[in-house]
């Protein structure tokens, strides 16, 4: 039977929910999340993208209702208002936009493309990627690469790490200061490099694995040292700027570790930017009068400036995404038509072989050379190809025009059993004629 998979997706992002909503939505790992979704009956493929500002899950099910039910269970515990559910077409278009950087907090940032790739590898390793999501995710990666090489979408502030540095620089003069970066992953690395470029004198990198912290410290062009997380109480008191970016389930910095004795009226003398998801900093730190504490939700002012600077490039990328989405739809349609055509040829081939065997068996007693046998077989092949050429062309045209009744009729005419008779081939649910219910918009 021809595959009739339908993509359904759901997400919690920096736009739809709060930092706490994102924390509630975050899975133990992308691989574990994919495995959980695949355990649901009738879910054929799954892909999960989990970052500091988005948790997105895509599934391929036998129909949209199956996908919705699986995703509702996946996001149990998250406020309903924070979860955006999308149908087949919108899900695929959104995935392309995400990889292109159009949905990021920092418009056009580069980090998301690597995260999309990592999520793809995690899903593939876990068995979540088959033909439909293979096509979709690789197309998304292709679009992301094009956006960054053919436009200026990633000029200027290119990451949350650099946005954090810019935000800190609005509160205090970074020249000659000491910065503490907690977390030596990709986000911490981007923040440390950005702070070093902004003029800080010293950078302290704290990380659970000290080797990783030492490696990051060695990359910086300023004085830098690595310390274990156990040293936070000591080093936090000497830092003017603190940027945290860990995956800890609990806060790793308490308010008393960040308190200062500065003049309340003189403004903050320490800036803390919490990029952790869940939060790395105790919420009580917000009440400290001499410490300015920011989280992901507070980066909007910085990222809005970047969005304005890149508005022309963003328009180019949006057009690119729209065009690539159309190509993706066409690719699915061609693949579905080719499946039907292959089934048609397979059915005709069986008929040809059966009739050839019958005809040749009747000539058993006749003088019939191997060469003559080959002529008869060639004639049979030519008849099949000539007879199927017109319907092949018509089926490809029908798929391009979303004419799935013609395709179902063709299957039933050539082999009713092949299409399941009572189970007509479903369209690939791409294009304006996609027969799915409307869903919530962003």
Beta strands, then each sheet from edge to edge (+ up, - down):
strand 1: 6-13
strand 2: 43-51
strand 3: 54-61
strand 4: 84-86
strand 5: 178-182
strand 6: 202-207
strand 7: 223-228
strand 8: 241-244
strand 9: 270-274
strand 10: 291-295
sheet 1: 2+ 3- 1+ 4-
sheet 2: 7+ 6+ 5+ 8+ 9+ 10+
end
